[in-house]
Amino acid sequence: MTPRSASLLALTTAILAETSATTALKASHGFTRLWPSVTVVLGYAIAFYCMTIALRTLPIGVVYAVWSGVGIVLISLLGWLVYRERLDAAALAGIALICAGVLVNQIFSHSAAH
């Protein structure tokens, strides 16, 4: 595995851990429920550790943009699926713009390749 592919795998793991932690954050009810609270703490710890691995070869701006952008989209989707939260047209348009930004960054930016 190349250093770049290891960084991308670490970034993917960070995104998945962060979205799990954020989803559990709502279920923890202000840290009054044990297992969702444990999931929050472990999820964020894993996310930040994996992000440090991704930062070994990828620029911080790229890592953070992808991590936060993809995280927002996944959290919005999980909020809709798990908690039955509704998204209006403006929210959906904003999410589409975030997706477009991440794609532009990944496809056209030379920073992502460094």
N, C-alpha and C positions, 0 to 999 in steps of 0.2 A: 504494500500500500504506500503510495506516495505521500509526502507531507501535506500536499494540497488536498488530496482525497481524505486523509485523516482529519484535516481541519474542517472539511465540508461535512463529514460524518459527525464530528463533535458539534458543529453548529446545528445540524439537524436534531441531534440528541438534546441540545440545549433548548431548542424551540419546543420540542415535544414535552420536555420536563417542565418548562415554564408554563405551557398551556395547561398541563395537568395540575400544576400548583395553583394557577389562577382559578381554574374551574373549582378546585377543592376549597379555595379561599371563600367562595360564596357559601359552600356547603358547611364550612366550619362554624358559621354563625358567630363571628367575632371570637374565634378560638374557644368556643364553649363545647365543641364536639371533638373528641380525641382523635379519631382516625383521619378525618379530613384535615385537622390541624397538623398532624404528623405528615400527611401528604404534602401540605403547603411547605413546611420547613424543608423536608427532604427534596421536594421538587425544585425549589429555588436554589438549594445548595448544589444539586446536580447541574442545574442550568448554568449557574455562574462558573462552576468548575469547568464544564465543557466549553463555555465561552472563552475561558482563558486558554484552552487548548487551541481553539479556532484562531485566536489572536496571535499564535506563534507564526503563522504564515500569511494570514489575511489582514488587510488594513482594518483598523478599529471602526472607521466610518461605514465600511461595507458590512462588517459583521453586525454592527448595531442596527443598521438600516434593514438588513434582511431579518434579523432576529425580531425586532419590534414589528416590522411590517407583516411578516408571516404570522407572528404571534397574534396581532390584532385581528387578522382575518380568521384564524383558527378559533380564537376566543369568541368572536362574534358568531361563528358557526356553532360552536358548542353551547353558547348561551341560547341560541335559537332551538337547538336539538334537545339539550338537557333541561334547561330552565324555561322553555317556551317563551323566551323573550322575543319581542317583535322588533323588526328593523324597518324603518320607513324609507322612502325613496332617497332622501338625503344621506342617510346612513349607508345605504347600498351604493350610492354614487361615490361616497368617500372611500368605501372599501375597494371599489373598482379602481379608483385612483391610486390607492396604496399598492394594489396588485400591479398596476401598470408601472409604478415607480420601481418596484422590486424587479420586474422583468427588464425594464430599461437598464437598470443598474447591472444586472447579471448578463444581459446580452451585449450591450454596447459599451460598457465602461471597461477601460483597460486597467483600472484600479483593482478590480476583482481578480485579475489574473496574477497579481504580484504576490 
